[in-house]
Amino acid sequence: MLEPILVDARGHHCPVPTLKLRKAHEAASPGAELVLLATDPMARIDVPHFATQIGAAVLEITDEDGGVIRFRILKAV
């Protein structure tokens, strides 16, 4: 299994986390896992909405130290 693709959007406000995720998603192979790190609380709304639009699955959303929100996203096959 391939390593997840890390998308680091910490310190950026929306829509930057979603835009960074879009760029990584477009470059990723079908079935790839992407991990997005964000600090903007609006990402909790924007990222799942974006994932729905592109047919990706949000596998997990977790809170980490320092106000970081970690999203695990699976690109559709």
DOLUMDO-926642 format. One record per residue: residue in three letters; x, y, z of N, C-alpha, C in turn. Coordinates in Angstrom, 3 decimals. Layout:
> r / n.x / n.y / n.z / ca.x / ca.y / ca.z / c.x / c.y / c.z
> ALA / X / Y / Z / X / Y / Z / X / Y / Z $
...
//
This chain:
> r / n.x / n.y / n.z / ca.x / ca.y / ca.z / c.x / c.y / c.z
> MET / 0.845 / -1.184 / 0.000 / 0.000 / 0.000 / 0.000 / 0.885 / 1.241 / 0.000 $
> LEU / 0.474 / 2.230 / -0.732 / 1.237 / 3.466 / -0.823 / 1.077 / 4.310 / 0.427 $
> GLU / 2.079 / 5.122 / 0.686 / 2.001 / 6.076 / 1.790 / 0.929 / 7.117 / 1.470 $
> PRO / 0.210 / 7.591 / 2.487 / -0.757 / 8.665 / 2.246 / -0.059 / 9.929 / 1.731 $
> ILE / -0.763 / 10.684 / 0.939 / -0.248 / 11.949 / 0.420 / -0.559 / 13.027 / 1.454 $
> LEU / 0.471 / 13.686 / 1.955 / 0.293 / 14.713 / 2.978 / 0.059 / 16.068 / 2.326 $
> VAL / -1.016 / 16.728 / 2.736 / -1.346 / 18.069 / 2.270 / -1.345 / 18.968 / 3.506 $
> ASP / -0.347 / 19.824 / 3.615 / -0.187 / 20.664 / 4.802 / -0.733 / 22.060 / 4.530 $
> ALA / -1.878 / 22.351 / 5.127 / -2.505 / 23.669 / 4.956 / -2.588 / 24.398 / 6.296 $
> ARG / -1.742 / 24.006 / 7.230 / -1.748 / 24.667 / 8.541 / -1.381 / 26.134 / 8.374 $
> GLY / -2.108 / 26.990 / 9.100 / -1.847 / 28.421 / 9.055 / -2.563 / 29.160 / 7.940 $
> HIS / -3.233 / 28.432 / 7.070 / -3.964 / 29.057 / 5.961 / -5.455 / 29.079 / 6.273 $
> HIS / -6.120 / 30.120 / 5.811 / -7.566 / 30.230 / 5.977 / -8.265 / 29.711 / 4.732 $
> CYS / -9.498 / 29.259 / 4.905 / -10.292 / 28.790 / 3.773 / -10.482 / 29.939 / 2.783 $
> PRO / -10.384 / 29.641 / 1.504 / -10.480 / 28.335 / 0.865 / -9.144 / 27.654 / 0.590 $
> VAL / -8.036 / 28.158 / 1.106 / -6.722 / 27.591 / 0.776 / -6.624 / 26.097 / 1.100 $
> PRO / -7.067 / 25.614 / 2.274 / -6.968 / 24.171 / 2.512 / -7.690 / 23.337 / 1.444 $
> THR / -8.860 / 23.787 / 1.029 / -9.600 / 23.068 / -0.001 / -8.891 / 23.143 / -1.349 $
> LEU / -8.323 / 24.282 / -1.671 / -7.595 / 24.420 / -2.938 / -6.361 / 23.527 / -2.965 $
> LYS / -5.640 / 23.458 / -1.851 / -4.471 / 22.571 / -1.773 / -4.904 / 21.108 / -1.896 $
> LEU / -6.021 / 20.775 / -1.253 / -6.539 / 19.412 / -1.349 / -6.947 / 19.098 / -2.784 $
> ARG / -7.594 / 20.035 / -3.455 / -8.005 / 19.822 / -4.852 / -6.792 / 19.515 / -5.734 $
> LYS / -5.734 / 20.293 / -5.584 / -4.525 / 20.095 / -6.392 / -3.923 / 18.709 / -6.142 $
> ALA / -3.825 / 18.317 / -4.876 / -3.264 / 17.004 / -4.544 / -4.177 / 15.882 / -5.035 $
> HIS / -5.473 / 16.073 / -4.909 / -6.447 / 15.072 / -5.340 / -6.358 / 14.842 / -6.846 $
> GLU / -6.228 / 15.916 / -7.604 / -6.137 / 15.795 / -9.064 / -4.893 / 15.026 / -9.486 $
> ALA / -3.805 / 15.165 / -8.732 / -2.552 / 14.491 / -9.066 / -2.491 / 13.056 / -8.539 $
> ALA / -3.362 / 12.710 / -7.608 / -3.322 / 11.395 / -6.962 / -3.943 / 10.314 / -7.842 $
> SER / -3.477 / 9.101 / -7.637 / -4.039 / 7.945 / -8.332 / -5.359 / 7.535 / -7.686 $
> PRO / -6.249 / 6.900 / -8.445 / -7.485 / 6.390 / -7.846 / -7.166 / 5.448 / -6.682 $
> GLY / -7.915 / 5.580 / -5.601 / -7.695 / 4.753 / -4.426 / -6.658 / 5.297 / -3.466 $
> ALA / -6.037 / 6.419 / -3.817 / -5.011 / 7.011 / -2.951 / -5.647 / 7.620 / -1.709 $
> GLU / -4.889 / 7.579 / -0.623 / -5.319 / 8.237 / 0.611 / -4.581 / 9.560 / 0.738 $
> LEU / -5.324 / 10.605 / 1.058 / -4.741 / 11.925 / 1.289 / -4.975 / 12.298 / 2.742 $
> VAL / -3.981 / 12.925 / 3.349 / -4.101 / 13.418 / 4.717 / -3.925 / 14.924 / 4.662 $
> LEU / -4.968 / 15.640 / 5.035 / -4.943 / 17.097 / 5.051 / -4.811 / 17.573 / 6.486 $
> LEU / -3.842 / 18.447 / 6.735 / -3.679 / 19.094 / 8.031 / -4.087 / 20.546 / 7.874 $
> ALA / -5.025 / 20.991 / 8.694 / -5.526 / 22.363 / 8.614 / -5.725 / 22.914 / 10.021 $
> THR / -5.678 / 24.234 / 10.127 / -5.926 / 24.886 / 11.413 / -7.147 / 25.799 / 11.375 $
> ASP / -7.684 / 26.068 / 10.215 / -8.871 / 26.916 / 10.100 / -10.109 / 26.098 / 10.465 $
> PRO / -10.853 / 26.504 / 11.498 / -12.048 / 25.755 / 11.898 / -13.079 / 25.589 / 10.775 $
> MET / -13.109 / 26.503 / 9.815 / -14.054 / 26.393 / 8.697 / -13.762 / 25.177 / 7.815 $
> ALA / -12.552 / 24.653 / 7.904 / -12.217 / 23.460 / 7.126 / -13.115 / 22.288 / 7.507 $
> ARG / -13.604 / 22.260 / 8.741 / -14.513 / 21.189 / 9.185 / -15.783 / 21.151 / 8.330 $
> ILE / -16.169 / 22.289 / 7.803 / -17.349 / 22.378 / 6.942 / -16.947 / 22.237 / 5.477 $
> ASP / -15.918 / 22.993 / 5.078 / -15.533 / 23.068 / 3.667 / -14.977 / 21.758 / 3.115 $
> VAL / -14.125 / 21.085 / 3.868 / -13.466 / 19.877 / 3.353 / -14.464 / 18.738 / 3.115 $
> PRO / -15.328 / 18.394 / 4.071 / -16.308 / 17.342 / 3.771 / -17.240 / 17.703 / 2.606 $
> HIS / -17.617 / 18.974 / 2.511 / -18.465 / 19.408 / 1.394 / -17.731 / 19.214 / 0.071 $
> PHE / -16.464 / 19.620 / 0.023 / -15.667 / 19.447 / -1.187 / -15.514 / 17.964 / -1.527 $
> ALA / -15.246 / 17.144 / -0.525 / -15.079 / 15.706 / -0.764 / -16.340 / 15.117 / -1.396 $
> THR / -17.492 / 15.530 / -0.926 / -18.755 / 15.068 / -1.496 / -18.869 / 15.475 / -2.961 $
> GLN / -18.473 / 16.691 / -3.271 / -18.557 / 17.193 / -4.648 / -17.700 / 16.381 / -5.611 $
> ILE / -16.545 / 15.911 / -5.155 / -15.627 / 15.200 / -6.049 / -15.743 / 13.685 / -5.934 $
> GLY / -16.652 / 13.209 / -5.091 / -16.852 / 11.770 / -4.949 / -15.817 / 11.081 / -4.084 $
> ALA / -15.087 / 11.837 / -3.285 / -14.102 / 11.255 / -2.367 / -14.778 / 10.956 / -1.033 $
> ALA / -14.159 / 10.083 / -0.256 / -14.711 / 9.714 / 1.049 / -13.850 / 10.284 / 2.162 $
> VAL / -14.484 / 10.937 / 3.118 / -13.774 / 11.385 / 4.317 / -13.786 / 10.203 / 5.280 $
> LEU / -12.616 / 9.624 / 5.501 / -12.504 / 8.448 / 6.351 / -12.494 / 8.802 / 7.829 $
> GLU / -11.885 / 9.956 / 8.141 / -11.711 / 10.310 / 9.546 / -11.386 / 11.790 / 9.670 $
> ILE / -11.899 / 12.401 / 10.723 / -11.539 / 13.774 / 11.086 / -11.139 / 13.725 / 12.556 $
> THR / -9.902 / 14.138 / 12.854 / -9.433 / 14.110 / 14.238 / -8.794 / 15.441 / 14.607 $
> ASP / -8.862 / 15.750 / 15.889 / -8.207 / 16.939 / 16.426 / -6.848 / 16.540 / 16.980 $
> GLU / -5.837 / 17.314 / 16.634 / -4.493 / 17.073 / 17.130 / -4.040 / 18.274 / 17.941 $
> ASP / -2.877 / 18.160 / 18.547 / -2.328 / 19.254 / 19.350 / -2.148 / 20.510 / 18.507 $
> GLY / -2.242 / 21.661 / 19.162 / -2.004 / 22.932 / 18.494 / -3.142 / 23.397 / 17.610 $
> GLY / -4.336 / 22.846 / 17.801 / -5.475 / 23.269 / 16.992 / -5.484 / 22.716 / 15.583 $
> VAL / -4.705 / 21.674 / 15.341 / -4.635 / 21.075 / 14.005 / -5.786 / 20.086 / 13.832 $
> ILE / -6.445 / 20.193 / 12.697 / -7.503 / 19.258 / 12.316 / -6.917 / 18.355 / 11.239 $
> ARG / -7.026 / 17.046 / 11.449 / -6.455 / 16.067 / 10.516 / -7.598 / 15.343 / 9.809 $
> PHE / -7.594 / 15.428 / 8.479 / -8.600 / 14.771 / 7.651 / -7.936 / 13.622 / 6.895 $
> ARG / -8.539 / 12.451 / 6.936 / -8.113 / 11.330 / 6.085 / -9.163 / 11.189 / 4.992 $
> ILE / -8.711 / 11.271 / 3.746 / -9.618 / 11.298 / 2.602 / -9.176 / 10.235 / 1.603 $
> LEU / -10.132 / 9.504 / 1.067 / -9.850 / 8.462 / 0.093 / -10.378 / 8.886 / -1.271 $
> LYS / -9.478 / 8.893 / -2.254 / -9.892 / 9.217 / -3.622 / -10.637 / 8.025 / -4.208 $
> ALA / -11.739 / 8.298 / -4.863 / -12.552 / 7.235 / -5.459 / -11.752 / 6.463 / -6.498 $
> VAL / -12.089 / 5.194 / -6.620 / -11.409 / 4.316 / -7.583 / -12.042 / 4.474 / -8.945 $
//
